[in-house]
Amino acid sequence: MVMKVSTSMFFDRASAQLGNVQGSLAKTKEQLQVTKKEEKEVKREVAVEEQNVKRRLSDLRNVNQSL
């Protein structure tokens, strides 16, 4: 049995593989954007908490000085 391979078959396979890779890349980019968004939110929350801690420390120092 002889199997003849044509350029159209190679092209079809390459096109299908390229489509799979592009789909995978799109999914990865979407996941990266979600991760970056979550990172920004966490950094914002940390900054707010840091300010709260500084404020509390300042209040404690003021109370301590008044005693």
Buried (B, 14 or more C-beta within 10 A) or exposed (E): EEEEEEEEEEEEEEEEEEEEEEEEEEEEEEEEEEEEEEEEEEEEEEEEEEEEEEEEEEEEEEEEEEE
